[in-house]
Amino acid sequence: MPSPGTPTLDQLQVLLTVVEAGSFAAAARRLNRATSAVTYAIDNLEAQLGLALFDRVATRKPSLTPAGRAVLTEAQAVAQGVDLLRARVRGLLEGLEPEVSLVVDVMLPTARLVDALQAFQAAFPSVPLRLHVEGLGAVAQLVLDGTAMVGIAGPLTVGTGLERIWIGGVQLVPVAAPFHPLAGLRGSAVAAARDHIQLVLTDRSPLTRGHDFGVFARTTWRLADLGAKHALLLAGVGWGSMPEPVVRGDIEAGRLVELDLGDWRAAVYTLSAIHRGDTPPGPATRWLIERFASQG
């Protein structure tokens, strides 16, 4: 069986234009060519592929055959790929980064992350983005070792050579399951909370290992995953602080109870955009940082 030939990009573009315009003559006007030239391009395409793409006998206007519809789908994918390639190259010529890599603290509210990335996609459709989610010092670690260009980090960020831009913070709420002993106390639970297991997010990075944020109780369970902490809180294993947006629905539904821990209730987990001082962010990365800052 003979192998099909290789169609040119111009032939595929003519095919797409004929289908969009509805006729060879209309496609010729769009392409500013003679109708005979459009017909010739389609004839050559059919000859190269060994397939009839249009039924020109049964209908007055050229109608795609089943094979033509299948080829059309592939031609559209090729055209979109070329458009993306041209957009990527245009961005590179204009100084855009080939890719933006971002690491965010697990405490960053999901709504803020989604808002920033949706806007980024609209503003820079040709720039791929790589996302990491980490906790505490692991955010700064990925920025320092070059894995990520920019990080959204919490208050425990340390490390030399990092530039910081404040982007706001998130309210932390001490909570427990409604059947946890602390949930049934009237008034302040400050004294009693010290004697119950506190679930604490721990650091997977050596950068800030040993540093604590918001540790209050004498006994702690340290967890490396915020989702696991959330699940254990719902199960009544212990009490702990969580970002308010994460547990808002649980509190409203009665699955968790906010504890009265006096001034400790006012804890705010501050957030900053960070990048290496010796690697200034490019245009797309700067835009992303400014988007996060505008949310704060």
Buried (B, 14 or more C-beta within 10 A) or exposed (E): EEEEEEBEEEBBBBBBBBBEBEBBBBBBEEBEBEBEEBBEBBEBBBEBBEBBBBBBEEEEEBBBBEBBEEBBEEBBEBBEEEEEEEBBEEBEEEEBBEEBBBBBBBBBBEEBBEBBBEBBEEEBEBBEBEEBBBBBBBBBBBBBEEBBBBBBBBBBBBBEEBBEBEBBBBBBBBBBBBEBBBBEBEEBBBEBBEEBBBBBBBBBBEBBEEEBBBEBBEEBBEBBEBEEBBEBBBEBBBBBBBBBBBBEEBBEEEBBBBBBBEEBBEBEBBBBBBBBEEBEBBBBBBBBBEBBBEBB
